[in-house]
Amino acid sequence: MESSPITNKDDIIHSRDLFARINWLRQALNYRFSEAHRKELETLYAFEKNVEAVSSASTYDPGADLVRDSYLEEYRRAMSEPDGKNVEFSRVDFGGILYWLRH
């Protein structure tokens, strides 16, 4: 079953969805070549590398949200904690768009 494409236009990306999409693309490319899938996989590999550079095993294992910069304030308001001030975030680049990895 095909997973949904992940782009840097998404407000929130869950790290588990990122890994699932990368795995699906790798498998799909083993069976049939698609230039679009190859480009998406290359882009997601770069994003994954940037996420790994700022994350820890405890962040990565259970999964974490990656929040687009333009959506961060709304995301914080929706959190149950007052203004989300007790939550740590790290900057991650996704194709020139800033995302914030929630720890």
QUIFENKA-V513869 format. One line per field, one symbol per residue. ss: DSSP state (H for helix, E for strand, L for the rest). A space follows every 50 residues. Layout:
ss = ???
//
This chain:
ss = LLLLLLLLLLLEEEHHHHHHHHHHHHHHHHHLLLHHHHHHHHHHHHHHHH HHHHLLHHHHHHLLEEEEHHHHHHHHHHLLLHHHLLLLEEEEEELLEEEE EEL
//
